[in-house]
């Protein structure tokens, strides 16, 4: 007997210890299962960009992992009105009659009234949409009568309700309710992320539309408007010379035709955002030299072009090559030079105009200087309101290039417009100032 007692006493302790170990193992397994469920749900929410598709996957996973029959999600639209965002295996009583899933119900009224619990004590409600089926014994409701309702929030902002149900409703354990609550929070964060992403996309689209509209405005001003002005000038000259000097008038008409063809090509390229025609077969220094030569012939004014290349890599006097810039940068600098020269020719009454392109200390310097009548830079906005967008267009182009622009002028003292574009020595799309 004593042996038996001595034998059984340790066996009883072993049983208790084994039971505790079993409970601990069971608890650990339960925790691991919950973590696995949350991991799966989080993965679904992160993989799907479309909110409805993500909710559909979540409902499917929740129903399968918790052994539930059905589930559905109400969300609030921008005006706070509820709508059915997703559903999983609804009973025919609801699935075959979509109108029964519209309008308010007990769970929505409770949620919108702020009375749906947020903690683990998640509400279990008698579904008001299935009330008639229960009263009439309609088998198409699958005997569903109750569902758990999980509020979905982000912070204090209500987003919707997650409902889950099963036949012959079984009460969910507190751990399962807590799990549903965490899933509701995950859904809330995913919805908030999707909404912010959509908002960001809409803002980016609006910004892109504004940028494109501004680009077209600049291109129209720098190509079509200036081209038409030059054509008009040549035709006016021809008209004046026709009675007395028909030969020179014909020359002016031919210039007008050449300008019309050239500007038509420029307009096509500008609309398609292609490389400016003068840069098609030339580097920027050569294209600017051709620009100055053409304007000198057309205007008869004293235009001078100076190019200061970078120093060569060797000890000799051989100059280096002009830096390799992106087409975007070359076109921007070309248009600024074109606009500044045309402004000097048309508005400054200058006797001398000089265009300088220089490469100095990892900096490309573009400068147009004239000795004309000058203007008050502080009245630049006033000029823009009067329809003269040249200064504003040059400043906008410089900003988009990541360059700095300096406009110095005084009435009667000429004008100097300088653009400073830093470069890295390699092909660049944006400067380090951006």
Secondary structure, 3 states (H helix, E strand, C coil): CHHHHHHHHHHHHHHHHHHHHHHHHHHHHHHHHHHHHHHHHHHHHHHCCCHHHHHHHHHHHHHHHHCCCEEEEEEECCCCCEEEEEEECCCHHHHCCHHHHCCCCHHHHHHHCCCCCCCCCCEEEECHHHHHHHHHCCHHHCCCCEEEEEEEEECCEEEEEEEEECCCCCCCCHHHHHHHHHHHHHHHHHHHHHHHHHHHHHHHHHHHHHHHHHHHHHHHHHHHHHHHHHHHHHHHHHHHHCCCCHHHHHHHHHHHHHHHHHHHHHHHHHHCCCCCHHHCCCCHHHHHHHHHHHHHHHHCCCEEEEEECCECCCCCCCECCCCCCCHHHHHHHHHHHHHHHHHHHHHCCCCCEEEEEEECCCEEEEEEEECCCCCCHHHHHHHHHCCCCHHHHHHHHHHHHCCEEEEEECCCCCEEEEEEEECCCCCCCCCCCC
